[in-house]
Amino acid sequence: MSFARLPRIVRTASFGLAILYAALLAASVVILGAIVYWTVQTSLERQMTSRIDAEIDLFQEEFKSEGLQALIREVRERTAYFPALDYLVLDARGNRLAGNLPRMPKSLGWTDIETEAEAQALTRDVERQFRVRSVMLGDGVRLAVGDDLGPVEQIQEAFLEALGSVLLAFLLLSLTGGLFLSRSFLRQVDAITQTAEAIIDGNLDRRIPLRGTDDNFDRLSSTLNRMLDRIKLLMESLSQVSNDIAHALRTPLGRLRQKLEMARADIEPSPKSEAAIDAAIAEADTILDTFSALLRIAQIEAGTRQAGFRQIDLSTLFETVAEAYSAAAEDQGKELIAEIEPALAGWGDRDLLTEMLANLLDNAIRHTPKGTRIEVSLAHSGSKLVASVADNGPGIPAEELECVFRRFYRLERSITTPGNGLGLSLVAAVAELHGMELRAENNAPGLRMTMTFEGQRSGRPDLSDRPTDLRSSLKGGLRGVTSSVAAE
């Protein structure tokens, strides 16, 4: 399973940190447990050997001072009344003289032995293991003293079981704590994400809710809210300044244009003077159009137009715009072909989508030579709608495809063509507002503009707000194409 397919709650940074800390602490517990285990085992074995050594020394002294019979008597008494250790005394022939140890080790010194089948009746145990020390006392008499390793092994097993239980409980608690922290973390992140998405959608008044805990998230949220307040103030100031500049300049420019028209009507007819005044009027119109386009793009990028979004009949919209521009294309000796799938609906602003498509067609008609074939299409692809405007004209160099959406950007060969370099910038602003993926691609030959509608709502189109004549919103663009024809 890939990481992206895991539940969202376990893919958070807080859960990852919780697991990391749990792993580090678990490793620390294992290391500490190993140290404690080794210390306890060493201590138990040291105590065992000390007891056995003390017993051996005592019996050696007693054998030397009082003889074999006293040794046998002492061993029997200890076996009967003090069964803390196990003993065995053998004579020179290997006969058992006293003791309850199952058997004598084959070699002298320290040895670990297990009960054999024939000795099980004596010990009444299925299986036992002993730590034994055997010595030679004299006259062939051998003495062995041993201690049962069973209690030591039980202590070791109990310690390991306790350590395993502690580790398991620790990991479960860490996992639970990580999930709890992750859930709390996600709630805060989701609140910030929802606020950011609302602001992206144009709701500049949205703010991140505070919990009142004054923790890191609350302080971060408060800082972000203050930043958003500042951004909103700056945007409002910028918008106000832009509007003020536009209004302050458009008014005198409008008067200038009016005076130029009056001057043209009042002066004596002269081809030279009329041409100069007409050129000045055209420049004034270009400046006014540029101001209008800039304000239009700023308005769209601000996201304020999303309030007018509704379900619209895209098929009809595309057909109407394509039909309106087909005559202009024909006047320039170009062919406009529409391949539009019927009954396709989308969610958006009808006027903005009309303006977007009109700008794409206007751009294709203006910047292609006679005989160019222009295709506008709209089709359903899975859960998305794909629209495109393509031509087989000269196209755009590959290194400049990403630059065409910049404001005022124009190719060298298009400098003499009427326009202000804002048409595709407006298209990009409308596409971003509608959540479209806009791409400029090589059509081999020519240029293809592709728009992919992601996450559009399906359903029956709402045609209640359809304008009585959609072509009325295209008059400005059509006039621009017509004027370019006249200029040619």
C-alpha positions as CSV (number, residue, x, y, z in Angstrom):
1,M,0.0,0.0,0.0
2,S,1.4,3.4,-1.0
3,F,1.7,6.2,1.5
4,A,-0.9,8.3,-0.3
5,R,-3.6,5.5,0.2
6,L,-3.2,5.5,4.0
7,P,-6.0,7.1,6.0
8,R,-5.5,10.9,6.2
9,I,-5.3,10.8,10.0
10,V,-2.1,8.7,10.0
11,R,-0.4,10.8,7.3
12,T,-0.2,13.9,9.5
13,A,3.1,15.3,10.9
14,S,1.8,14.9,14.4
15,F,1.1,11.2,14.0
16,G,4.5,10.7,12.4
17,L,6.2,12.5,15.3
18,A,4.2,10.4,17.8
19,I,5.3,7.2,16.1
20,L,8.9,8.4,15.9
21,Y,9.0,9.3,19.6
22,A,7.2,6.0,20.5
23,A,9.9,4.0,18.5
24,L,12.7,5.9,20.2
25,L,11.2,5.4,23.6
26,A,10.5,1.7,22.8
27,A,14.1,1.2,21.8
28,S,15.2,2.9,25.0
29,V,13.0,0.6,27.0
30,V,14.4,-2.4,25.2
31,I,17.9,-1.4,25.9
32,L,17.2,-0.5,29.5
33,G,15.3,-3.9,29.8
34,A,18.3,-5.8,28.4
35,I,20.6,-4.0,30.9
36,V,18.3,-4.8,33.8
37,Y,17.9,-8.4,32.6
38,W,21.6,-9.0,32.4
39,T,22.1,-7.4,35.8
40,V,19.4,-9.5,37.4
41,Q,20.7,-12.7,35.8
42,T,24.3,-12.0,36.8
43,S,23.2,-11.2,40.4
44,L,21.2,-14.4,40.7
45,E,24.0,-16.6,39.3
46,R,26.5,-14.9,41.6
47,Q,24.3,-15.6,44.6
48,M,23.8,-19.2,43.5
49,T,27.5,-19.8,43.1
50,S,28.3,-18.2,46.4
51,R,25.8,-20.5,48.2
52,I,27.2,-23.6,46.6
53,D,30.9,-22.5,47.3
54,A,30.0,-22.0,50.9
55,E,28.4,-25.4,51.2
56,I,31.4,-27.1,49.5
57,D,33.8,-25.4,51.9
58,L,31.8,-26.4,54.9
59,F,31.6,-30.1,53.8
60,Q,35.3,-30.2,53.0
61,E,36.2,-29.0,56.5
62,E,33.7,-31.5,58.0
63,F,35.1,-34.4,56.0
64,K,38.6,-33.6,57.1
65,S,37.8,-33.1,60.7
66,E,35.1,-35.7,61.4
67,G,35.3,-38.2,58.5
68,L,33.0,-39.8,55.9
69,Q,30.1,-40.9,58.3
70,A,29.7,-37.4,59.7
71,L,29.6,-36.0,56.2
72,I,26.9,-38.5,55.1
73,R,24.9,-37.7,58.2
74,E,25.1,-34.0,57.6
75,V,24.1,-34.4,53.9
76,R,21.1,-36.5,54.9
77,E,19.9,-34.0,57.5
78,R,20.3,-31.1,55.1
79,T,18.4,-33.0,52.3
80,A,15.6,-33.8,54.7
81,Y,15.2,-30.6,56.6
82,F,16.8,-27.8,54.5
83,P,16.0,-28.6,50.8
84,A,17.4,-25.3,49.5
85,L,20.2,-27.1,47.7
86,D,20.7,-30.6,46.2
87,Y,23.6,-32.9,47.3
88,L,25.2,-36.1,46.2
89,V,28.0,-38.2,47.8
90,L,29.5,-41.1,45.9
91,D,32.2,-43.6,47.1
92,A,35.2,-44.6,45.1
93,R,33.1,-47.2,43.2
94,G,30.4,-44.7,42.3
95,N,27.8,-45.9,44.7
96,R,25.4,-43.3,46.0
97,L,26.0,-42.7,49.8
98,A,23.7,-39.8,50.4
99,G,21.9,-36.9,48.7
100,N,19.1,-36.2,46.3
101,L,20.9,-34.8,43.3
102,P,19.9,-36.9,40.2
103,R,23.4,-37.7,39.0
104,M,27.0,-36.9,39.4
105,P,28.7,-34.8,36.7
106,K,31.3,-36.5,34.7
107,S,33.9,-33.9,35.3
108,L,35.0,-31.9,38.4
109,G,34.2,-28.2,38.7
110,W,31.1,-26.3,37.5
111,T,28.6,-28.1,35.3
112,D,25.0,-27.6,34.2
113,I,23.1,-30.9,34.2
114,E,19.5,-32.0,33.4
115,T,17.6,-34.8,34.9
116,E,17.7,-38.1,33.0
117,A,14.8,-40.5,32.5
118,E,16.0,-42.9,35.3
119,A,16.3,-40.0,37.8
120,Q,12.9,-38.6,37.2
121,A,11.4,-40.9,39.8
122,L,13.7,-39.5,42.5
123,T,12.9,-35.8,41.6
124,R,9.3,-36.3,40.7
125,D,9.7,-33.7,38.1
126,V,9.4,-34.0,34.4
127,E,12.5,-32.1,33.7
128,R,14.9,-30.1,35.8
129,Q,18.2,-28.3,35.3
130,F,20.9,-27.8,37.9
131,R,24.0,-25.7,38.3
132,V,26.4,-28.1,40.0
133,R,29.9,-28.0,41.4
134,S,31.6,-31.3,42.1
135,V,34.9,-31.9,44.1
136,M,37.1,-34.8,45.2
137,L,37.2,-35.1,49.0
138,G,39.7,-37.9,49.4
139,D,39.8,-41.8,49.3
140,G,37.9,-41.6,46.0
141,V,34.9,-39.9,47.7
142,R,33.2,-37.3,45.5
143,L,30.9,-34.6,46.6
144,A,28.5,-32.6,44.4
145,V,26.3,-29.6,45.4
146,G,23.8,-28.1,43.0
147,D,21.1,-25.6,42.8
148,D,17.9,-25.8,40.7
149,L,18.0,-23.4,37.8
150,G,14.2,-23.5,37.5
151,P,13.4,-20.5,39.8
152,V,16.1,-18.5,38.0
153,E,14.6,-19.3,34.6
154,Q,11.1,-18.5,35.9
155,I,12.3,-15.1,37.1
156,Q,13.8,-14.5,33.7
157,E,10.7,-15.6,31.9
158,A,8.5,-13.4,34.1
159,F,10.8,-10.5,33.5
160,L,10.7,-10.9,29.8
161,E,6.9,-11.3,29.8
162,A,6.6,-8.2,31.9
163,L,8.9,-6.3,29.5
164,G,6.9,-7.5,26.5
165,S,3.6,-6.4,28.2
166,V,5.0,-3.0,29.0
167,L,6.2,-2.6,25.4
168,L,2.9,-3.6,24.0
169,A,0.9,-1.3,26.4
170,F,3.4,1.5,25.6
171,L,3.0,1.1,21.9
172,L,-0.8,0.9,22.1
173,L,-0.9,4.1,24.3
174,S,1.5,5.8,21.9
175,L,-0.6,4.9,18.9
176,T,-3.8,6.0,20.6
177,G,-2.1,9.3,21.7
178,G,-0.8,9.8,18.2
179,L,-4.2,9.3,16.7
180,F,-5.7,11.7,19.2
181,L,-3.1,14.3,18.5
182,S,-3.4,13.8,14.8
183,R,-7.2,14.3,15.0
184,S,-6.7,17.5,16.9
185,F,-4.0,18.6,14.5
186,L,-6.3,17.9,11.5
187,R,-9.1,19.9,13.0
188,Q,-6.9,22.9,13.2
189,V,-5.3,22.4,9.8
190,D,-8.8,21.9,8.2
191,A,-10.0,25.2,9.8
192,I,-7.0,27.0,8.3
193,T,-7.4,25.2,4.9
194,Q,-11.2,26.0,4.7
195,T,-10.5,29.6,5.5
196,A,-7.7,29.8,2.9
197,E,-10.0,28.2,0.3
198,A,-12.8,30.6,1.1
199,I,-10.5,33.5,0.7
200,I,-9.2,32.1,-2.6
201,D,-12.9,31.9,-3.7
202,G,-13.2,35.6,-3.1
203,N,-14.6,35.7,0.5
204,L,-12.0,38.1,1.9
205,D,-13.9,38.5,5.2
206,R,-13.4,34.9,6.2
207,R,-11.1,34.4,9.2
208,I,-9.7,31.4,11.1
209,P,-11.7,30.6,14.3
210,L,-9.8,30.7,17.6
211,R,-10.3,28.2,20.4
212,G,-9.2,30.6,23.2
213,T,-6.5,28.2,24.4
214,D,-3.6,30.5,23.5
215,D,-1.6,27.5,22.3
216,N,0.7,27.5,19.3
217,F,-2.2,27.0,16.9
218,D,-4.2,29.8,18.4
219,R,-1.2,32.1,18.2
220,L,-0.6,31.1,14.6
221,S,-4.2,31.5,13.7
222,S,-4.3,34.9,15.3
223,T,-1.2,35.9,13.3
224,L,-2.7,34.7,10.1
225,N,-5.9,36.6,10.8
226,R,-4.0,39.8,11.3
227,M,-2.1,39.1,8.1
228,L,-5.4,38.5,6.3
229,D,-6.7,41.8,7.7
230,R,-3.7,43.6,6.4
231,I,-3.9,41.9,3.0
232,K,-7.6,42.8,2.7
233,L,-6.8,46.4,3.6
234,L,-4.0,46.5,1.0
235,M,-6.2,45.0,-1.7
236,E,-9.0,47.4,-0.9
237,S,-6.5,50.3,-1.0
238,L,-5.0,49.0,-4.3
239,S,-8.5,48.5,-5.8
240,Q,-9.5,52.0,-4.7
241,V,-6.3,53.5,-6.1
242,S,-6.8,51.6,-9.4
243,N,-10.4,52.7,-9.6
244,D,-9.5,56.3,-8.8
245,I,-6.7,56.2,-11.4
246,A,-9.0,54.7,-14.0
247,H,-11.8,57.1,-13.4
248,A,-9.4,60.1,-13.1
249,L,-7.8,59.2,-16.4
250,R,-10.8,57.9,-18.4
251,T,-12.7,61.1,-17.9
252,P,-10.1,63.4,-19.4
253,L,-9.3,60.8,-22.1
254,G,-13.0,60.7,-22.9
255,R,-13.1,64.5,-23.1
256,L,-9.9,64.4,-25.3
257,R,-11.5,62.0,-27.6
258,Q,-14.7,64.1,-27.8
259,K,-12.7,67.2,-28.6
260,L,-10.8,65.4,-31.3
261,E,-14.0,64.3,-32.9
262,M,-15.3,67.9,-32.6
263,A,-12.1,69.2,-34.1
264,R,-12.4,66.8,-37.0
265,A,-15.9,68.0,-37.7
266,D,-15.0,71.7,-37.4
267,I,-11.8,71.9,-39.4
268,E,-11.7,72.3,-43.2
269,P,-11.5,68.9,-44.9
270,S,-7.9,67.9,-45.4
271,P,-6.6,64.4,-45.9
272,K,-3.5,65.0,-43.8
273,S,-5.3,66.6,-40.8
274,E,-8.1,64.1,-40.9
275,A,-5.6,61.2,-40.8
276,A,-3.8,62.8,-37.9
277,I,-7.0,63.3,-35.9
278,D,-8.2,59.8,-36.7
279,A,-4.9,58.4,-35.5
280,A,-5.1,60.4,-32.3
281,I,-8.7,59.1,-31.8
282,A,-7.6,55.5,-32.3
283,E,-4.8,55.9,-29.8
284,A,-7.2,57.4,-27.3
285,D,-9.5,54.4,-27.9
286,T,-6.6,52.0,-27.4
287,I,-5.7,53.6,-24.0
288,L,-9.4,53.5,-22.9
289,D,-9.6,49.9,-23.9
290,T,-6.4,49.1,-22.0
291,F,-7.7,50.7,-18.8
292,S,-11.0,48.8,-19.2
293,A,-9.2,45.5,-19.7
294,L,-6.9,46.0,-16.7
295,L,-9.8,46.8,-14.4
296,R,-11.7,43.8,-15.8
297,I,-8.8,41.5,-15.1
298,A,-8.4,42.9,-11.6
299,Q,-12.1,42.4,-10.9
300,I,-12.0,38.8,-12.1
301,E,-8.8,38.0,-10.1
302,A,-10.3,39.4,-7.0
303,G,-12.9,36.6,-7.2
304,T,-15.9,38.8,-6.6
305,R,-17.7,37.4,-9.6
306,Q,-18.2,34.0,-8.1
307,A,-21.4,35.1,-6.5
308,G,-23.0,35.0,-10.0
309,F,-22.0,31.4,-10.6
310,R,-24.9,29.0,-11.6
311,Q,-25.5,26.0,-13.8
312,I,-25.4,27.1,-17.5
313,D,-25.8,25.4,-20.9
314,L,-22.3,25.4,-22.1
315,S,-23.1,23.7,-25.4
316,T,-25.5,26.6,-26.4
317,L,-23.0,29.2,-25.2
318,F,-20.1,27.7,-27.3
319,E,-22.4,27.3,-30.4
320,T,-23.6,31.0,-30.2
321,V,-20.1,32.4,-29.7
322,A,-18.7,30.3,-32.6
323,E,-21.6,31.3,-34.8
324,A,-21.1,35.0,-34.0
325,Y,-17.4,34.8,-35.0
326,S,-17.7,32.7,-38.1
327,A,-18.7,35.6,-40.2
328,A,-15.7,37.6,-39.1
329,A,-13.4,34.7,-39.8
330,E,-14.9,34.3,-43.2
331,D,-14.4,38.0,-44.0
332,Q,-10.7,37.4,-43.4
333,G,-10.5,34.4,-45.6
334,K,-10.4,31.9,-42.7
335,E,-12.6,28.9,-41.8
336,L,-14.2,28.5,-38.4
337,I,-15.4,25.0,-37.6
338,A,-17.3,24.1,-34.4
339,E,-17.4,20.6,-33.0
340,I,-19.6,21.0,-29.9
341,E,-21.1,18.0,-28.1
342,P,-24.8,18.8,-27.3
343,A,-26.4,19.0,-23.8
344,L,-23.3,19.8,-21.8
345,A,-23.8,21.9,-18.7
346,G,-21.3,23.5,-16.4
347,W,-21.0,25.7,-13.3
348,G,-19.8,29.3,-13.8
349,D,-20.5,32.8,-14.8
350,R,-22.1,33.0,-18.3
351,D,-20.8,36.4,-19.2
352,L,-17.2,35.6,-18.2
353,L,-17.1,32.3,-20.0
354,T,-18.5,34.1,-23.1
355,E,-15.8,36.7,-22.8
356,M,-13.1,34.0,-22.4
357,L,-14.2,32.1,-25.5
358,A,-14.6,35.4,-27.5
359,N,-11.1,36.4,-26.6
360,L,-9.6,33.1,-27.7
361,L,-11.5,33.2,-31.0
362,D,-10.5,36.9,-31.5
363,N,-6.9,36.0,-30.9
364,A,-7.0,33.1,-33.3
365,I,-8.6,35.2,-36.1
366,R,-6.3,38.3,-35.6
367,H,-3.0,36.5,-35.5
368,T,-3.3,33.9,-38.3
369,P,-3.0,34.3,-42.1
370,K,-5.6,33.8,-44.7
371,G,-6.6,30.3,-45.4
372,T,-6.2,29.3,-41.7
373,R,-8.6,26.6,-40.3
374,I,-9.8,27.4,-36.8
375,E,-11.6,24.8,-34.7
376,V,-13.6,25.3,-31.5
377,S,-14.6,22.2,-29.6
378,L,-16.4,21.2,-26.4
379,A,-16.6,17.5,-25.4
380,H,-17.3,15.4,-22.3
381,S,-14.3,13.3,-21.1
382,G,-15.0,11.2,-18.0
383,S,-16.1,13.5,-15.2
384,K,-14.6,16.6,-16.9
385,L,-15.4,18.9,-19.8
386,V,-12.7,19.7,-22.2
387,A,-12.8,22.7,-24.5
388,S,-10.3,23.9,-27.0
389,V,-9.6,26.5,-29.7
390,A,-7.1,25.4,-32.2
391,D,-5.7,26.7,-35.6
392,N,-3.2,25.5,-38.2
393,G,-1.5,28.9,-38.4
394,P,2.1,29.8,-37.7
395,G,1.8,28.9,-34.0
396,I,4.0,30.1,-31.1
397,P,7.6,29.0,-30.4
398,A,7.8,26.4,-27.7
399,E,9.8,28.6,-25.4
400,E,7.2,31.3,-25.5
401,L,4.1,29.1,-24.8
402,E,4.1,29.9,-21.1
403,C,4.6,33.6,-21.7
404,V,1.5,34.3,-23.7
405,F,-0.7,34.7,-20.6
406,R,1.4,37.5,-19.2
407,R,0.0,41.0,-19.3
408,F,1.1,43.1,-22.3
409,Y,3.1,40.2,-23.7
410,R,3.1,40.1,-27.5
411,L,5.2,38.2,-30.0
412,E,7.5,40.2,-32.3
413,R,5.4,39.4,-35.4
414,S,2.2,40.6,-33.6
415,I,3.5,44.0,-32.6
416,T,1.9,45.7,-35.7
417,T,-1.4,43.9,-35.1
418,P,-4.0,45.9,-33.3
419,G,-4.3,44.9,-29.6
420,N,-2.9,45.6,-26.1
421,G,-1.6,42.1,-25.1
422,L,-4.3,41.7,-22.4
423,G,-6.7,39.3,-24.1
424,L,-5.0,36.0,-23.1
425,S,-4.4,37.5,-19.6
426,L,-8.1,37.9,-19.2
427,V,-8.6,34.4,-20.5
428,A,-6.2,33.1,-17.8
429,A,-8.0,35.1,-15.1
430,V,-11.4,33.7,-16.1
431,A,-10.0,30.1,-16.2
432,E,-8.5,30.4,-12.8
433,L,-11.7,31.8,-11.3
434,H,-13.6,28.8,-12.7
435,G,-11.0,26.3,-11.6
436,M,-10.0,25.3,-15.1
437,E,-6.7,24.0,-16.3
438,L,-5.6,26.2,-19.1
439,R,-2.8,25.1,-21.4
440,A,-1.2,26.6,-24.5
441,E,0.1,23.7,-26.7
442,N,1.7,23.2,-30.1
443,N,-1.0,22.0,-32.6
444,A,1.6,20.9,-35.2
445,P,1.2,23.2,-37.0
446,G,-0.5,26.1,-35.2
447,L,-1.6,26.8,-31.6
448,R,-4.1,24.9,-29.4
449,M,-5.6,26.5,-26.3
450,T,-7.1,23.7,-24.1
451,M,-9.4,24.2,-21.1
452,T,-10.3,21.4,-18.7
453,F,-13.2,21.9,-16.4
454,E,-12.4,20.1,-13.2
455,G,-15.1,19.4,-10.6
456,Q,-17.9,20.9,-12.6
457,R,-21.4,20.2,-11.3
458,S,-23.6,18.1,-13.5
459,G,-27.3,18.4,-13.9
460,R,-29.9,20.0,-15.9
461,P,-28.9,23.5,-17.1
462,D,-30.6,26.5,-15.6
463,L,-31.6,28.5,-18.6
464,S,-33.8,31.0,-16.8
465,D,-31.1,33.7,-16.9
466,R,-30.2,33.2,-20.6
467,P,-29.9,36.7,-22.3
468,T,-32.3,37.3,-25.1
469,D,-29.4,37.8,-27.5
470,L,-26.0,36.5,-26.5
471,R,-24.4,38.2,-29.4
472,S,-24.9,41.6,-27.7
473,S,-22.1,40.8,-25.3
474,L,-19.8,40.1,-28.2
475,K,-20.2,43.4,-30.1
476,G,-17.0,44.8,-28.8
477,G,-14.9,41.8,-29.8
478,L,-16.5,41.6,-33.2
479,R,-15.9,45.3,-33.8
480,G,-12.2,44.7,-33.0
481,V,-12.0,41.9,-35.5
482,T,-13.8,43.9,-38.1
483,S,-11.5,46.9,-37.5
484,S,-8.5,44.7,-38.1
485,V,-10.1,43.5,-41.4
486,A,-10.5,47.2,-42.4
487,A,-6.9,47.9,-41.4
488,E,-5.7,45.2,-43.6
